[in-house]
Amino acid sequence: MIESRREQYFQLIQDLVSCPNGQEPDVLDANKSLIDADFVQTLVEVSTAQAHQGNQDGAKFLIFLARQLSKQLGLYPEIVTES
């Protein structure tokens, strides 16, 4: 039976938080087909749950990933400041 896309997102998030430090890009590259706006939204949801459970470091890591992926996908606005 094929896992639902949401279950695949959760598995990818688990893989990201459990991989050795610095291996995250490799994990993401191996799962390019899952990297989309819905995955970013799932990252935000899981990070919120982590924060509510007292895992601030995990929440910050997932938010950082969500922000970086949002920029790569063109979902995160670039703010230009004039000097």
TANOR-V883883 format. One record per pair of residues at least 24 apart in sequence whose ideal C-beta (glycine too) atoms are under 8 Angstrom apart, sorted by the first residue. I is the first residue (numbers start at 1). GAP is how many residues later the second one is. D is the distance in Angstrom with one decimal. If there is no record, write none. Layout:
# TANOR-V883883
((I:GAP:D) (I:GAP:D))
This chain:
# TANOR-V883883
((5:29:7.6) (5:33:7.2) (6:36:6.9) (8:26:5.7) (9:25:6.4) (9:29:7.1) (9:30:5.2) (9:33:4.3) (10:32:7.2) (10:36:7.5) (12:27:7.2) (13:29:7.0) (13:30:6.6) (13:33:5.5) (13:49:7.1) (16:49:6.8) (17:41:6.3) (17:44:7.0) (17:45:7.6) (24:41:7.3) (28:41:7.9) (35:34:6.2) (35:37:8.0) (35:38:7.3) (36:37:7.1) (37:36:6.5) (37:38:5.9) (39:30:7.2) (40:26:5.1) (40:29:5.3) (40:30:5.3) (40:33:6.9) (40:35:6.4) (43:26:7.3))
